[in-house]
Amino acid sequence: MDFTQLPFDADVMLKGLRPWIECESPTFDAAAVDRMMDLAASDFATLGATIERIPGRMGLGGSLRARFGGAQGGPGILVSGHLDTVHPVGSLASLPFRIDGDRAYGPGILDMKGGNFIVFEAMRQLLQTGIGTRLPVTVLLTPDEEIGTPSTRDLIEAEAARNRYVLVPEPAREENGVVTGRYAIARFNLEARGRPSHAGVSPKSGRSAIREMARKVLKVDEMSGDNCTFSVGVIHGGQWVNCVSSFCSAEALSMARTDEDLEAGIMRMLDLSGSENEVEFSVTRGVTRPVWQPGRPETEALYKKALALADSLGVCLPHGSSGGGSDGNFTGAMGIATLCGLGLRGAGYHTLEEHIEIDSLIDRGKLMAGLLATLD
C-alpha cells in the first residue's frame, strides 16, 4: 500500500479531533494549555512515541515532544506546531464544536489544532499499515506561538538544528496553497504616563494618558505602507471613570517584507518615544520573528517533493511568501528546509466563525503522510 491508499476517514478524524477542540487552551492560561498538552501526549503515546514534557517558562504552559524512530538514523523530520489559541476559556459557549454541512467549527480548530491532529492521524496510519517513515520524526508542540513564541523560540531552533526538514501544519493558504517564505513581524509595548486629576472637579489640571495614547495610535496607523504595516491591537488604560487617567499601555505589531524594511519600521516606532503635552510616552521593542526569505534552495527543493506528492493525489499545491508569522519564520531563516501552511483549509481563524473544510482532513492528511513517509 502506498500513502495515496491510506484509509483516512473524515468521521473518524472528527471524532478524534473533537476532544482537542473542547479542551480550550488560550496562551495566557498556562493550566489550560498544559491540559491540552496532556491530552495530546496521551494520544501520541498510544502510537508508541517517546513522550517528553518540557516545563513552561515565563508563566506560560509547557511543551510536548513526541519522537518516532525511522528506518534511517541521524537528522530527520521536525513537525513544529502550537497548541495555544487566541480564544479565552468559555469560548465554547459561543463557538461550540459543531458540524454544519461541509464545515466543522470550534475554537482553534483551524489555527492550528486541526493541523496538528492530521500529523497524529498520519503517523497512526503509517504505523498501522507498516509503511512507516524513512527518517526519524519529532513532533514538537509549543504553548506560545500566538504571542510571538517568547518562551520556546530557543527550543524550536535547537530542535530544528538537529533535523533535516521542518514541516509546519499551520492553516493552508488560498487555493490549497502552502507557504515557502514569511514576512518579518515585530511587536512593541507602548506606555503613556500622564498626571491624574478629578475628572469632575478639575479635569484641566490632569494630563490624560488615554488621550495621548489615542493620538499615538492614529500616528501608528498612518505609518503603514506597502512594505511595512503597523497596527495597535491591545489597549489598557484608566481605572476610575471619574479620574483623568495617568497611565495607559498598548501593544502594537509591525509586519515587513524584508529585513531592511523591518529595521526601518522598528526605528520609526522607537522614535515615537518622548514627552508631548506633558505626557511621557515610551516604546519598547518586544519579540520579533525574522524574515523567512522566499526562494531559498533548500525550501524550494522540499516544496518540489511536496508538489509531486500532491500531483499523485490529484490536488493543486501553489506556494508563496505570506504575511502572518509562524514558527516557520525561525527555522526557515536558519536555512533549514521548511514548509509551512501544511494544515487544513478553512477560514475565520481568530474569530467566532473559525472553521475547517471537512474534506481537507483527507487530502491534507494524505499529503502529510506522504511527506512523513517519503522524505529521506
C-alpha positions in Angstrom: 0.0 0.0 0.0 1.2 3.5 -0.8 0.3 6.6 1.0 -2.4 7.6 -1.5 -4.4 4.5 -0.4 -4.3 5.1 3.3 -7.8 4.7 4.8 -8.3 8.2 6.1 -11.9 8.7 7.3 -13.2 12.2 8.0 -15.8 10.9 10.5 -13.2 9.1 12.5 -10.9 12.0 12.4 -13.6 14.5 13.6 -14.4 12.2 16.5 -10.7 12.2 17.5 -10.3 15.9 16.9 -13.3 16.9 19.0 -11.7 16.4 22.4 -8.8 18.6 21.3 -11.1 21.4 20.3 -13.2 21.1 23.5 -10.0 21.3 25.6 -9.7 25.1 25.5 -6.2 26.4 25.7 -5.6 30.1 25.5 -2.0 31.2 25.6 -2.1 33.1 28.9 -3.9 30.3 30.8 -0.9 28.0 31.5 -3.0 25.4 33.3 -5.4 25.2 30.3 -2.6 24.8 27.9 -1.0 22.1 30.0 -4.3 20.2 30.0 -4.2 20.3 26.2 -0.6 19.1 26.2 -1.7 16.2 28.5 -4.4 15.2 26.0 -2.0 15.3 23.0 0.7 13.4 24.9 -1.8 10.7 25.7 -2.8 10.4 22.1 0.7 10.3 20.8 1.8 7.8 23.4 -0.8 5.3 22.1 1.2 5.3 18.8 4.4 4.3 20.7 6.1 7.6 20.6 8.7 8.5 23.1 7.0 11.3 25.1 8.8 14.2 26.8 7.1 17.0 28.7 9.2 20.2 28.8 8.2 22.6 31.7 7.0 26.0 30.8 8.8 29.3 31.4 7.7 33.0 31.8 4.4 31.9 33.4 3.3 30.1 30.3 2.5 26.4 29.7 4.9 23.6 28.9 5.8 21.9 25.6 5.4 18.4 24.3 8.0 16.4 22.3 7.0 13.1 20.8 9.7 11.1 19.0 9.3 8.3 16.5 12.2 6.2 15.1 12.7 5.8 11.4 14.4 3.4 9.1 17.4 5.6 9.0 19.2 7.3 11.9 20.6 10.8 12.0 18.8 14.0 11.3 15.2 13.6 10.5 11.9 15.5 10.2 10.7 18.0 12.8 7.0 18.8 12.8 6.6 22.1 14.6 3.2 23.1 15.9 1.5 25.0 18.7 -1.5 24.1 20.9 -2.2 27.6 22.3 -5.1 29.6 20.8 -6.4 33.1 21.0 -9.8 32.0 22.3 -10.3 32.5 26.0 -11.8 29.8 28.2 -15.5 29.9 27.8 -15.5 30.5 24.0 -17.2 27.1 23.5 -20.4 28.8 24.7 -20.5 30.9 21.5 -18.2 28.8 19.3 -19.0 25.2 20.2 -17.6 22.3 18.3 -20.2 21.6 15.6 -20.5 20.2 12.1 -22.5 22.3 9.6 -22.6 20.8 6.1 -19.1 20.6 4.8 -17.6 22.6 7.7 -16.6 21.9 11.3 -16.4 24.8 13.8 -14.6 25.3 17.1 -12.0 27.5 18.9 -8.6 26.7 17.5 -9.8 24.1 15.0 -8.1 25.8 12.1 -5.3 27.6 13.9 -3.9 25.1 14.5 -5.3 22.1 16.4 -6.7 20.6 13.2 -3.3 20.8 11.5 -1.6 19.1 14.5 -4.2 16.4 14.6 -3.6 15.4 11.0 0.0 14.8 12.0 -1.2 12.4 14.7 -3.6 10.7 12.2 -0.9 10.5 9.5 1.5 8.8 11.9 -1.2 6.4 13.1 -2.0 5.4 9.6 1.7 4.9 8.6 2.4 2.8 11.7 -0.7 0.7 11.5 -0.2 -0.2 7.8 3.5 -0.8 8.2 4.5 1.9 5.7 6.4 3.7 8.4 8.9 6.6 7.8 12.4 6.6 6.3 13.6 9.2 8.8 13.1 9.8 12.5 10.1 12.1 13.2 9.9 14.5 16.1 6.7 16.3 16.8 7.2 19.4 18.9 4.1 21.2 20.2 4.6 24.5 22.0 2.4 26.8 24.1 3.1 30.4 23.0 3.0 30.9 19.2 0.1 33.2 19.4 2.1 35.8 21.4 5.3 35.5 19.3 6.9 32.4 20.8 8.8 34.3 23.6 9.5 31.2 25.8 10.1 28.5 23.2 12.0 30.0 20.3 15.3 28.6 21.5 13.7 25.2 22.0 12.3 25.2 18.4 15.6 26.4 16.9 17.6 23.8 18.8 15.3 21.0 17.7 15.3 22.3 14.1 19.1 22.3 14.0 19.1 18.6 14.8 16.8 17.8 11.8 16.9 17.9 8.0 13.4 19.1 7.4 10.8 21.2 9.2 7.0 20.8 8.5 4.6 23.3 10.0 0.9 22.4 9.8 -0.4 26.0 10.1 -3.6 26.6 8.1 -3.4 26.2 4.3 -3.3 29.3 2.2 -5.7 30.3 -0.5 -6.4 27.7 -3.2 -4.9 24.9 -1.1 -1.5 26.8 -1.0 1.5 26.2 1.2 4.0 28.7 2.5 7.6 28.9 1.4 8.5 32.3 3.0 7.1 34.7 5.5 7.3 38.4 6.3 9.0 39.5 9.5 6.9 40.5 12.5 8.0 42.8 15.3 5.9 43.5 18.5 6.1 46.6 20.6 5.0 47.7 24.0 3.7 51.3 24.3 3.2 53.2 27.5 1.8 56.7 28.2 2.3 58.3 31.7 0.3 61.5 32.4 -0.9 63.3 35.5 -4.1 62.4 37.4 -6.9 64.7 38.5 -10.5 64.6 39.4 -12.4 64.4 36.1 -15.4 66.2 37.5 -13.8 68.9 39.7 -10.5 69.7 38.0 -10.3 67.9 34.6 -7.9 70.6 33.1 -5.3 70.1 35.8 -4.8 66.5 34.7 -2.9 65.2 31.7 -4.7 62.2 30.2 -2.6 59.2 29.3 -5.5 57.7 27.4 -5.9 60.8 25.2 -2.2 60.8 24.4 -2.3 57.1 23.6 -5.2 57.7 21.3 -3.2 60.3 19.4 -0.3 58.0 19.1 -2.5 55.1 17.9 -3.6 57.3 14.9 0.1 58.1 14.2 1.0 54.4 14.2 -1.9 53.6 11.9 -0.8 56.3 9.4 2.7 54.9 9.3 1.6 51.8 7.3 2.7 51.3 3.7 3.1 48.6 1.2 6.4 47.3 2.5 5.8 47.7 6.2 2.5 47.7 8.1 1.7 48.9 11.7 -1.3 48.2 13.9 -2.3 48.6 17.6 -4.3 45.6 18.7 -4.4 45.9 22.5 -5.0 48.9 24.8 -5.4 49.1 28.6 -6.0 52.4 30.3 -7.6 54.1 33.3 -9.2 52.6 36.4 -11.9 55.1 37.5 -14.2 56.9 35.1 -14.1 60.0 37.4 -10.3 60.2 37.2 -8.2 61.7 34.4 -6.1 58.7 33.6 -2.4 58.8 34.5 -1.4 55.5 32.7 -2.2 53.8 29.5 -0.5 50.9 27.8 -0.9 49.2 24.4 0.7 46.6 22.2 1.5 47.1 18.5 2.6 44.9 15.7 4.6 45.6 12.6 5.0 43.4 9.6 7.7 43.8 6.9 8.7 42.1 3.7 12.4 42.4 4.1 14.9 42.8 7.0 15.7 46.3 5.8 12.0 47.3 5.9 11.7 45.7 9.3 14.7 47.7 10.8 13.4 50.9 9.3 9.9 50.2 10.8 11.4 49.5 14.2 13.3 52.8 14.2 10.1 54.7 13.3 8.2 53.0 16.2 11.0 53.7 18.7 11.2 57.4 17.5 7.6 57.9 18.9 9.1 57.8 22.4 9.3 61.2 24.1 7.4 63.8 26.0 4.4 65.7 24.5 1.5 67.5 26.1 3.2 66.9 29.4 2.7 63.1 29.0 5.7 60.8 28.8 5.4 58.3 26.0 7.7 55.3 25.6 8.0 52.5 23.0 10.0 49.3 23.7 10.6 46.5 21.3 9.1 43.1 22.1 9.6 39.7 20.4 10.5 39.6 16.7 10.1 37.0 14.0 12.8 37.2 11.4 12.1 37.4 7.7 12.0 33.9 6.1 13.2 34.8 2.6 11.3 33.1 -0.2 13.3 31.3 -2.9 15.8 29.6 -0.6 17.1 26.5 -2.4 16.6 24.1 0.4 12.9 25.0 0.8 12.3 25.1 -2.9 13.6 21.5 -3.1 11.3 20.4 -0.3 8.4 22.2 -2.0 9.0 20.3 -5.2 8.8 17.0 -3.3 5.5 18.1 -1.8 4.2 19.2 -5.2 5.0 15.7 -6.6 3.0 14.1 -3.8 0.1 16.5 -4.3 0.1 15.6 -8.0 -0.2 12.0 -7.2 -3.3 12.9 -5.0 -4.8 14.9 -7.9 -4.7 18.2 -5.9 -3.1 21.5 -6.7 -0.4 22.9 -4.3 0.6 26.5 -5.1 3.1 28.2 -2.9 4.4 31.6 -2.0 5.5 34.0 0.7 2.9 35.1 3.2 2.3 37.6 6.0 1.2 36.4 9.3 4.1 34.9 11.2 4.6 31.3 12.3 7.4 29.3 13.9 8.5 28.5 10.4 10.0 32.1 10.4 12.7 30.9 12.7 13.5 27.6 11.0 13.3 29.0 7.5 15.6 31.9 8.4 18.1 29.3 9.8 18.5 27.9 6.3 16.7 24.6 7.2 14.3 23.2 4.5 10.9 24.4 5.9 7.4 24.0 4.5 4.6 25.8 6.3 0.8 26.1 5.7 0.5 22.3 5.6 -2.6 22.3 7.8 -6.2 22.3 7.0 -8.2 24.5 4.7 -10.8 26.8 6.3 -11.4 30.4 7.3 -12.3 32.7 10.2 -9.4 31.8 12.4 -9.0 34.2 15.4 -12.8 34.8 15.2 -16.0 33.2 16.3 -16.5 31.8 12.8 -13.3 29.7 12.9 -13.9 26.6 10.8 -12.3 23.9 8.7 -13.3 22.4 5.4 -14.0 18.8 6.4 -12.8 17.3 3.1 -9.3 18.8 3.7 -8.9 16.3 6.5 -8.5 13.6 3.9 -6.2 15.2 1.2 -4.2 17.2 3.7 -3.8 14.2 5.9 -2.6 12.1 3.0 -0.2 14.8 1.9 1.3 15.0 5.4 1.5 11.2 5.5 3.3 11.2 2.1 5.9 13.7 3.3 6.5 11.8 6.5 6.8 8.5 4.6 9.0 9.5 1.7 11.3 12.3 2.8 14.9 11.0 3.1 
